Amino acid sequence: MPCAPLTAPAVRVTDPARPPGRAAGPELRLDLAAVAANTRVLAARATRLMAVVKADGFGHGAVETARAALGAGASSLGVTSVEEALSLRCAGLRVPILSWLNPVEADFEAALRADVSVAVPGREHLAAVVRAASRTGRPATVHLHLDTGMARDGADPAQWPDLCRQAREAERGGLVRVTGVMGHLGCADTPGDACTDRALELFRTASAVAARAGLRPGIRHLAATSATLTDPRTRFDLSRVGAGLYGIDPTRTTGLRPALTLTAPVVSARTVPAGTRAGYGHAWTAARRTHLALLAVGYADGLPRAASGRAEVLLAGRRRPVVGRVSMDQVIVDCGDRPAVPGDIATVFGAGDAGEPTVRDWARWSGTIEHEIVTGLGTRLRRTVHHSGVAA
Ligand SMILES: *Cc1c(COP(=O)(O)O)cnc(C)c1O
């Protein structure tokens, strides 16, 4: 089995005794206690829970968040690509893993050898999986994937009866076992949307069609975070939750805890007279004499340039505006009448407990969703892993 992690593992704190406030550079802290607490909230509303750790665990670190979620009530892992699944196996994770978005040419043989289940959205994928099964001599464990109303991934409902028949034939040949049927909801962020009713109807009908074809998929799954939190009709046998694990609730109905904190030390500080213009394009002008602080984080680290002119950070206990344009590697903070000192630590975002901005604030400032902020965090940030503030 090829064994290479997709991303560098999070750098752990090797010197937990480093005095706070003397950080060498920006630090992205992952709080596993938050992931565990969020998992428990979601697990209480699910029949069974699959922790979705695609895109490196939504930018948090796939292996660390997977372990935390599995320790708190999740029983399986979900990812898009076979490569992501293999990197979890490489890290020693032995629980069931489902990979649901692959080109026909994906390395299904490696998936089968690593005991990774794959979603099958059509006859071409079924054929590819059958080929991999006959080459490896291992039957493929597959979940048939139906498009339940997004015109996106999954089989076109018109093709579903054929796909079920073909899958049943492959089962008879001993090369495939259909253990699941999956769909996905496009409008679950808006509880009560009729689009979810239609998807439910489609999914129930499709499950019945699969049963009539002779399939016995014991794991029917439709819900992701939003439906798990707000619509018990969508529970079936399993919920695939990503966002919620990381403290993102798109329905705004449940208090989940953000798991990431980004801090950055003040690199330099200066006092400028009224009329001083700052940053690229001189997009900001000092209205009065003021104190500026420079942080070495920018859009290369995932702070959207679109947040220029709106963003804030927490510095010395106060919210302070980021002024001028967000640069690739730096932002300027207006500290008002209070000079900053190089080495002071600014909190760019966190859980919000001390008044610091949250990822949700950054998403609002830049006209996007929290998912895009956390998955866009840059690879050069120093990453550390903690448990309720204690280095893990
Ligand atoms: C990303 C994804 C999920 C997880 O969705 P969240 O809303 O983040 O919980 C579940 N299912 C599929 C098919 C996905 O692509």
The ligand as an SDF file (V2000), in Angstrom:
LIG
                    3D

 15 15  0  0  0  0  0  0  0  0999 V2000
  -18.6190   17.5920    2.5620 C   0  0  0  0  0  0  0  0  0  0  0  0
  -19.6910   16.5670    2.5580 C   0  0  0  0  0  0  0  0  0  0  0  0
  -20.3330   16.1960    3.7400 C   0  0  0  0  0  0  0  0  0  0  0  0
  -20.1140   16.9380    5.0360 C   0  0  0  0  0  0  0  0  0  0  0  0
  -20.9500   18.0790    4.9980 O   0  0  0  0  0  0  0  0  0  0  0  0
  -21.0330   19.0930    6.2170 P   0  0  0  0  0  0  0  0  0  0  0  0
  -22.1270   19.9970    5.8600 O   0  0  0  0  0  0  0  0  0  0  0  0
  -19.7080   19.7560    6.2750 O   0  0  0  0  0  0  0  0  0  0  0  0
  -21.3120   18.2800    7.4360 O   0  0  0  0  0  0  0  0  0  0  0  0
  -21.2310   15.1600    3.7030 C   0  0  0  0  0  0  0  0  0  0  0  0
  -21.5080   14.5260    2.5600 N   0  0  0  0  0  0  0  0  0  0  0  0
  -20.9430   14.8580    1.3790 C   0  0  0  0  0  0  0  0  0  0  0  0
  -21.3060   14.1210    0.1520 C   0  0  0  0  0  0  0  0  0  0  0  0
  -20.0230   15.9000    1.3370 C   0  0  0  0  0  0  0  0  0  0  0  0
  -19.4580   16.2480    0.1840 O   0  0  0  0  0  0  0  0  0  0  0  0
  1  2  1  0
  2  3  1  0
  2 14  2  0
  3  4  1  0
  3 10  2  0
  4  5  1  0
  5  6  1  0
  6  7  2  0
  6  8  1  0
  6  9  1  0
 10 11  1  0
 11 12  2  0
 12 13  1  0
 12 14  1  0
 14 15  1  0
M  END
$$$$
